[in-house]
Each structure stands twice: as structure tokens, then as C-alpha cells.
Amino acid sequence: MIRPIRFAILILLSAAAAGAQEPTSAPAADAQASRAQELYDRITPSLVAVQFSWTYEFGKVDLVGPGVVVSDDGLVLVPGDIVNPAFPDEQLTDFKIIVPGIDKDDEEIDAVFQGRDERNNVSLVKAKTAGHTWKAIKFVDQPLTIGQHLYSVGLLAKAAGYRAFLSEGIVAAQIRGELPNVLVSGALSSVGAPVFTDDGEAIGFVDTATYDPYLHRSGGREDINPMAPILTPPKLFTQTSQFIQALNDPPTPDKPIKLSWIGLPALTGISKDVAQVFGLVNQPAIEIGDIVPDAPAALAGMKVGQKIVKINGQPLTRGDEPDELPAILHRQLLRMKIGDKVTFSVLTKKGQPLEDLTLTLGERPPEPNVVQRFYADDLGFGVREVTFDDTYRRKKPASFPGVVVTVLKPSGAAQTAKLEREDLITDLNSAPVTTLDGFKHDYQALRDDKPRDAIVLVVMKGDGTTQTIRIEPPQ
């Protein structure tokens, strides 16, 4: 007996397929249907679900997202923000690759999280052991033309049995931005679905830009509507050129991706009116708003107020709006290697010629998701190591000591005392806090010695002001 939800999905799929067909001759229609069936049969074994757990301070959430097998040893490409950058690496556990079964139970294969690749907005996981025969998809970088016919094959949600389904569309427009997309008329399949030309070449996949990326959630969160990709199908996909670097140079647990950095945290795209004032008509440009001392940009002589007009002799890549320019440049730099030489052509004053300034790309400081953490269970708050962003916002040197509050237990002692997320703790019971390990040691010693006594924290807010907070333990 077909479950009601799956029956409804099958009806919608049939209706969508019928509506998408245009009148054609019988032989042409038969040939097109044959190609579509061949593609569906060939690609379905390469579509998998990737399951993992986010185990945080107050519980655990199991998440499932789509994946595409990209190598014969079980390497799986996971698109977009399915492995959310906000999830700390140390809280990600129990990765599995789920191979959907039509006439048998789904197969669960233990996997290893290879890492995120922020350069290309993807993640990768890999099967732990050999033994399974994987059928990989080979993505190619191929130009597209308006009106070109495309197919995509994706997975429905867990509630629909991870059933693969095919959609059709045609290339309608190229959309510029930090991660350029292709707009189609017609429909694409769900997030993670690879996209194919009429002759079966894989030329991209449906990214997570504007769509729910998950096939299933647990932990009391709202579950996934399995009809969503049918009722409101995606219309945008990312071409191979925007993620091929991740396939050629993937992260591994022993070799995570190291990202480049120049130390320009405040950049603004110049509007058309401002560009005309500075004689930069039809030239995309970015104004420098701040420079980190001793960072590569500062060492190269870049100054606040200068306008970046070119990179390595080429005009900046255009966006649809000036506000997109900094993000586009940021993505371009991320895809370069640490140690690469980059030359910026900048305008310092109106009417002056452009000046070339060459810098060497440095390594981006660690982000909050990769630093160490500690949770004080008895008083209900968590802390982590200080990162560059924490000190930059407070206008402090990068070496400024302390720990930063990450989470607060609802109605716990710390929250009741008005401790807040992102507070930077500088003192614990009148003793300076220097490192996370030091804070953990001193905190545990205090709680073990006098568990009923209050603790007093000095914290620095995001605006640089300080506050003293007394936390009374539950009696």
C-alpha cells in the first residue's frame, strides 16, 4: 500500500512532467523520453544522503542532507551550508553515507568528515571502509547558452524514501554575484541535484542559496516538507567552475583548507554616482574603509579611502549591485593560495593615475568554529578561545587575552545574572583570564573548592565597555 504522502508526491510529479512537455512529434518525444530514462537510471546510484549529528551543549540534532558521489573511493560532495559554518567542528559527529534502497532497506555506511571548503561553499565526506561499489559523477566545466535544454536529478526528503526524481528546464539567464548562478525556466530538482546537458554531461548542481538544504531534521525541530521541491522547485544552480577547485584540491582531516587573507575588513562597493565623481565611469571599484595593522594590505602601503579598481591588471568582476563587489573580491582572494603575490591598482586621489601595490597573501586568522571550547555545566554557560573578530570589534590587539561566551543555558544561573553571548571574559574572581585552558583550570578549581560560592566575572562588551557580573550558583 502506498503511503498517502508518497501517493500525493507521485501525483504531483506526474502532473509536473506532463505540464513541462511541449508538443513534439512522436519519434522525437520517444527519443527524448529514452534519453531522460537513461540519464535517470545512470545517475540515481550516484545520489546519496549524508547524515551527521550536531552535538551541542544542550542536546543533539541529527541532520540529513543530499550528497553526490564524486570519486570511486566513496568521496561525496555536499553542497552549500548543509554542514553549517556556525557549527563548531568539535561538535560534529557520527557521519554516515546513506545509500537509498528502492526494493531493499537503505544502506548506512560510516563516513569521515573531510572538511569544509569555504572557497567554493561545499563540504566533503568520505566512506570509512572499502567494500561498497561507488558510481561517481564527473563534473565538467562547460559554457552554456540561453535556451539550452537541461535535466537535473535530485532526492526527495526522508519522508518520501529519498526517492530520486528528474526535472527539466532551459537556461534563462546568468545571475552575477559572489557565487554566480544560472537561472532556468521550467524546474530543477531539489538542493544538491546535479544538473546535466541534453547529452548527459554534468555541468553543475543546485546550491543551497535560497532553499532549505536538509532532507531530514531531528531534535524537536520542524521536519522537512517532502513536497517542497515539487510545489516550489528551485530555479537556480551553480556551474562546475564555481566548485571544481574543491574536487581538484579537497580538504582532508589531516590537511584542512587554509584560507588566504589580506586584512581589509571594511570594504564598500562604489555607487555609480560616486564613480562618476572620481572618473571611474563603467569601472567597478571598491573603497577601503579600514586596514588591520601589520596585515598584508598594510605592509603593501594600502590606505583608508583608496579605491581598488583592478586586481592583477584586470578590472574587478562586476556584480549586479555595487554592494556585491566586496564579497566577489573576497571569494576571488579565498581561491588563491597563501603566499601568492597579488597586485592591486588603486586610486588615491581624484585625477591621479592608478598606483600598483603588490602584497603577499597571508593566512586568515582562525574562525570561531575551529577554536577550542569549554562548557561550565553547573552555572550554565560556555566559552571559547578569542578570535581575531572578537578583538577587532573591540579595537584591541589580536593578542588580547580572555575567553568569549558562546552559549547560555535558558534560565540558568549565568543567564539570570545577565551574562550575554559574545561577552569577552577578562577576569575570574579578580584573577586575569589569559587562555581557555587557564580559565578552565581556575574555574574548575574554584567550583570544586567552594561550590556554593558565587563567582565574579569582568566582561568586555562588543563596544569595548566593561561590566562586572556576579553569578550565584543554585543552592
C-alpha positions in Angstrom: 0.0 0.0 0.0 1.4 3.4 -1.0 1.6 5.8 1.9 -0.7 8.9 1.4 2.3 11.4 1.4 4.1 9.4 -1.3 1.0 9.0 -3.3 0.5 12.7 -3.3 4.1 13.2 -4.4 3.8 10.8 -7.3 0.6 12.6 -8.5 2.4 16.0 -8.4 5.5 14.6 -10.2 3.3 13.1 -12.9 1.4 16.4 -13.3 4.6 18.5 -13.4 6.2 16.2 -16.0 3.0 16.4 -18.2 2.9 20.1 -17.9 6.5 20.6 -18.8 6.2 18.6 -22.1 5.8 20.6 -25.3 4.1 19.3 -28.4 6.6 17.2 -30.4 6.5 14.5 -33.0 6.1 11.0 -31.7 9.6 9.8 -32.7 11.2 12.9 -31.1 9.2 12.5 -27.9 10.2 8.9 -27.7 13.8 9.7 -28.2 13.7 12.5 -25.5 11.9 10.2 -23.1 14.5 7.5 -23.7 17.4 9.9 -23.0 15.7 11.0 -19.8 15.2 7.5 -18.6 18.8 6.5 -19.4 20.0 9.6 -17.5 17.8 8.8 -14.5 18.9 5.2 -14.3 22.6 6.2 -14.7 22.6 9.0 -12.1 20.4 7.6 -9.4 23.1 5.3 -7.9 25.3 8.4 -7.5 22.9 10.3 -5.3 23.2 9.7 -1.6 22.1 11.2 1.7 24.7 12.4 4.2 23.7 12.1 7.9 25.5 13.6 10.8 24.9 14.8 14.4 25.4 18.2 15.8 26.0 17.5 19.5 25.9 20.8 21.3 25.8 21.9 25.0 22.1 21.2 25.5 21.4 18.2 23.3 21.8 16.7 19.9 20.3 17.2 16.5 20.5 14.7 13.7 20.6 16.2 10.2 20.5 14.7 6.8 21.4 16.5 3.6 21.9 15.5 -0.1 25.3 14.4 -1.4 26.8 13.4 -4.8 29.4 10.7 -5.2 32.4 12.2 -7.0 35.1 9.5 -6.8 35.2 5.7 -6.9 36.6 5.6 -3.3 33.5 7.0 -1.8 34.2 10.7 -1.7 30.9 12.6 -1.5 30.3 16.3 -2.4 27.9 18.1 0.0 26.6 21.5 -1.3 26.3 24.8 0.5 25.6 25.3 4.2 24.3 21.7 5.0 27.4 21.5 7.3 26.6 24.9 8.7 29.8 27.1 9.2 28.3 28.1 12.6 28.5 24.5 13.9 31.8 24.1 15.8 34.0 21.4 14.2 34.4 19.6 17.5 30.6 19.2 17.8 30.1 17.4 14.5 29.9 13.6 14.9 28.6 10.3 13.6 28.8 11.0 9.8 27.2 8.4 7.6 26.5 8.0 3.9 23.0 6.7 3.3 22.6 4.8 0.0 18.8 4.8 -0.7 17.2 1.5 -1.5 14.2 1.1 -3.7 13.4 -2.6 -3.2 15.5 -3.0 0.0 16.4 -1.2 3.1 18.6 1.9 2.9 22.3 1.1 3.4 24.1 3.2 6.1 27.9 3.4 5.6 30.2 5.0 8.3 31.9 8.1 6.9 34.6 10.6 7.9 34.1 14.4 7.6 36.8 15.6 5.3 36.1 19.2 6.0 34.5 22.4 4.7 35.8 24.3 1.7 34.7 27.9 2.1 36.5 28.8 -1.1 33.7 27.1 -3.0 30.9 26.8 -0.5 30.9 23.0 -0.3 31.9 20.2 2.2 33.2 16.7 1.6 32.7 13.4 3.4 34.3 10.0 2.6 33.3 6.4 3.3 35.5 4.9 6.1 36.0 1.5 4.6 36.2 -0.1 1.2 33.8 -2.8 0.1 31.0 -0.7 -1.5 31.0 -0.1 -5.2 30.6 3.6 -5.8 29.4 5.1 -9.1 30.9 8.6 -9.4 29.7 11.6 -11.3 32.3 13.5 -13.3 31.6 17.2 -13.4 32.8 19.2 -16.4 33.2 23.0 -16.9 31.2 23.9 -19.9 29.8 27.2 -21.2 26.0 27.4 -21.5 23.8 29.2 -24.0 20.4 30.8 -23.5 17.6 28.4 -24.4 19.8 25.3 -23.8 17.8 22.3 -22.5 18.9 20.9 -19.1 18.0 18.0 -16.8 18.5 17.6 -13.1 18.1 14.6 -10.9 17.7 15.0 -7.1 16.5 13.3 -4.0 13.2 13.8 -2.2 13.1 14.1 1.6 13.5 11.1 4.0 9.7 11.1 4.5 9.4 10.3 0.7 12.0 7.5 0.9 14.9 9.5 -0.6 13.3 8.8 -3.9 15.2 10.2 -6.9 13.3 12.4 -9.3 14.0 14.1 -12.6 13.2 17.7 -13.6 13.6 19.7 -16.9 14.4 23.3 -17.6 16.1 25.6 -20.1 18.8 28.2 -19.5 17.1 31.5 -19.0 19.8 33.9 -17.6 23.2 34.2 -16.0 23.0 35.7 -12.5 26.1 37.5 -11.2 27.2 37.7 -7.6 29.6 36.3 -5.0 28.7 32.8 -6.3 27.3 33.3 -9.8 24.2 31.2 -10.6 22.3 30.1 -13.7 18.6 30.8 -13.8 16.3 28.3 -15.6 12.8 28.4 -16.8 10.9 25.2 -16.1 12.2 23.4 -13.0 15.2 21.9 -11.3 15.2 19.1 -8.7 16.0 19.5 -5.0 19.1 21.0 -3.4 22.2 19.0 -4.2 20.8 17.8 -7.5 23.4 17.6 -10.3 22.4 19.4 -13.5 23.1 17.8 -16.9 23.1 18.9 -20.5 20.9 17.2 -23.1 23.8 14.8 -23.9 24.3 13.8 -20.2 27.3 16.0 -19.2 27.2 17.1 -15.5 27.7 20.9 -15.6 26.7 22.0 -12.1 24.4 21.3 -9.1 21.6 23.0 -7.2 23.1 25.0 -4.4 21.6 26.0 -1.1 21.4 29.7 -1.8 17.6 30.2 -1.3 16.4 26.7 -0.5 16.1 24.5 2.6 19.2 22.3 2.4 18.0 19.4 4.5 16.3 16.1 3.8 15.5 15.5 7.5 16.0 17.0 10.9 15.5 15.6 14.4 15.7 17.1 17.9 12.2 18.6 18.0 12.8 20.9 15.0 10.2 21.2 12.3 10.5 18.3 9.9 11.0 18.7 6.2 8.1 19.0 3.8 8.8 16.3 1.2 6.6 18.1 -1.4 8.6 21.4 -1.2 10.9 20.8 -4.2 7.8 19.8 -6.3 5.5 22.6 -5.2 8.1 25.3 -5.3 11.0 23.9 -7.4 14.5 25.6 -7.4 15.2 27.8 -10.3 19.0 28.5 -9.8 22.0 26.3 -10.0 25.8 26.7 -9.6 28.1 25.8 -12.5 31.0 23.5 -12.2 33.5 26.3 -12.5 32.4 27.6 -9.1 33.3 24.4 -7.2 35.7 22.4 -9.3 38.6 23.6 -7.2 37.2 21.6 -4.2 37.3 18.4 -6.3 40.8 19.0 -7.5 42.1 20.2 -4.1 39.8 18.7 -1.5 40.3 19.1 2.3 41.2 16.1 4.5 41.1 15.7 8.3 44.9 16.0 8.3 45.0 18.8 5.8 42.2 21.3 6.2 41.9 24.1 3.8 43.9 27.2 4.8 42.4 30.4 3.6 44.2 33.5 2.4 43.8 36.9 4.0 44.9 40.5 3.3 43.5 42.4 6.3 40.9 44.7 4.7 37.8 44.1 7.0 35.8 47.1 5.8 35.2 47.4 2.1 32.4 49.2 0.3 31.4 48.9 -3.4 31.3 52.4 -5.0 28.0 53.5 -6.4 27.6 54.8 -9.9 27.3 58.4 -8.7 30.5 58.3 -6.7 32.3 56.5 -9.5 31.5 59.4 -11.8 32.9 61.9 -9.3 36.2 60.1 -9.3 36.4 59.5 -13.0 35.6 55.7 -12.8 32.7 55.5 -15.1 31.9 51.9 -16.1 34.7 50.7 -13.8 33.6 48.7 -10.8 35.6 49.9 -7.7 35.8 49.3 -4.0 36.7 51.8 -1.3 38.9 50.8 1.6 37.2 51.6 5.0 39.8 50.1 7.4 43.1 48.3 7.4 44.4 45.8 10.0 47.8 46.9 11.3 50.7 44.7 10.1 48.4 42.7 7.8 49.4 42.2 4.2 47.4 45.2 2.9 49.1 47.5 5.5 52.5 46.2 4.7 51.9 46.8 1.0 51.1 50.5 1.7 47.4 50.4 1.2 45.5 53.3 2.9 42.0 54.0 4.1 40.0 55.9 1.4 41.8 54.4 -1.6 39.7 52.9 -4.3 40.6 49.4 -5.6 40.0 49.4 -9.4 42.0 46.4 -10.6 43.4 43.1 -9.4 46.5 41.7 -11.2 45.9 44.1 -14.0 42.3 43.1 -14.6 39.1 45.1 -13.8 37.2 43.9 -10.8 34.5 41.3 -11.5 31.1 43.0 -11.8 28.1 42.3 -9.7 24.5 43.2 -10.3 24.8 45.8 -7.4 27.8 47.7 -6.0 27.2 46.1 -2.6 28.2 42.7 -4.1 31.7 43.8 -5.1 33.4 43.2 -1.7 32.0 39.7 -1.4 33.0 38.9 -5.0 36.6 40.1 -4.4 36.7 38.2 -1.1 35.7 35.0 -2.8 38.3 35.6 -5.6 41.0 36.0 -3.0 39.9 33.0 -1.0 40.5 30.8 -4.1 44.1 31.9 -4.2 46.9 30.3 -2.2 48.7 31.7 0.9 52.0 33.2 -0.3 50.6 34.2 -3.7 51.6 37.7 -4.9 48.6 40.0 -5.7 48.8 43.4 -7.3 46.0 45.9 -6.7 45.7 49.0 -8.8 44.3 51.8 -6.5 43.2 55.3 -6.9 44.3 57.6 -4.1 43.0 61.0 -5.2 40.8 62.2 -8.0 42.6 62.9 -11.2 45.7 61.0 -10.2 46.9 57.9 -12.2 46.3 54.4 -10.7 49.1 53.1 -8.4 50.0 49.5 -8.3 50.6 48.0 -4.8 51.7 44.4 -4.5 51.2 42.2 -1.4 51.7 38.7 -0.4 48.6 36.8 0.7 48.7 35.8 4.4 46.7 33.2 6.3 43.3 34.0 7.6 43.1 34.0 11.4 41.1 31.1 13.0 37.3 31.4 12.9 35.1 30.6 15.9 34.1 27.2 14.6 37.6 25.8 14.8 38.8 27.1 18.2 38.6 25.1 21.5 35.6 25.4 23.8 34.6 24.7 27.4 31.1 24.4 29.0 30.5 25.2 32.6 27.6 22.9 33.2 26.9 23.9 36.9 26.4 27.6 36.1 25.1 27.1 32.6 27.5 28.9 30.2 30.0 28.1 27.6 33.2 29.8 26.4 35.7 29.6 23.6 39.1 31.0 22.7 39.3 34.6 21.5 39.5 35.1 17.7 40.5 38.0 15.5 37.0 39.2 15.0 36.5 39.4 18.8 39.4 41.7 19.2 38.9 43.7 16.0 35.3 44.7 17.0 36.6 45.9 20.4 39.6 47.7 18.8 42.0 45.6 20.7 45.3 44.0 19.6 45.0 40.5 18.2 46.8 39.1 21.2 44.3 40.4 23.7 43.7 37.7 26.3 40.4 36.3 27.6 37.6 33.9 26.6 34.3 34.6 24.8 30.9 33.4 25.9 29.2 31.1 23.4 26.0 29.8 24.9 23.8 30.3 27.9 21.5 27.7 29.5 18.0 29.1 29.4 17.1 30.3 32.9 20.4 29.1 34.2 22.5 30.9 36.8 24.7 32.7 34.2 21.7 33.9 32.2 19.9 35.0 35.3 23.0 37.1 36.3 22.8 38.9 32.9 25.9 37.3 31.3 25.4 37.5 27.5 26.6 35.7 24.4 29.8 37.3 22.9 30.8 38.8 26.2 34.6 38.6 26.5 35.6 37.5 30.0 38.9 39.1 31.1 38.8 38.4 34.9 37.6 35.5 37.1 37.4 36.3 40.8 39.9 39.1 40.4 42.4 36.9 38.5 43.2 37.8 34.9 42.0 35.3 32.3 44.6 34.6 29.7 43.8 31.4 27.9 41.0 28.9 27.6 43.0 26.2 29.4 43.8 28.6 32.2 40.2 29.6 32.6 39.0 26.0 32.6 41.6 25.1 35.2 40.9 28.0 37.5 37.1 27.7 37.1 37.0 24.0 38.0 39.3 24.6 40.9 37.0 27.3 42.3 33.9 25.2 41.8 35.4 22.1 43.4 36.8 24.0 46.4 33.7 26.2 47.1 30.8 25.0 45.0 28.3 27.2 46.9 30.2 30.4 46.5 29.4 33.0 43.8 31.9 33.8 41.1 32.6 37.3 39.8 33.5 37.9 36.2 34.7 41.1 34.5 33.5 41.1 30.9 34.1 43.4 27.9 31.1 44.1 25.7 31.2 44.3 21.9 31.6 48.1 22.1 34.6 47.9 24.4 32.9 48.8 27.6 33.4 46.6 30.7 31.0 45.2 33.3 31.2 43.2 36.4 28.9 40.2 36.7 28.3 38.2 39.9 26.9 34.7 39.3 25.2 33.0 42.2 25.2 29.2 41.9 21.9 27.3 42.5 21.6 26.5 46.2 
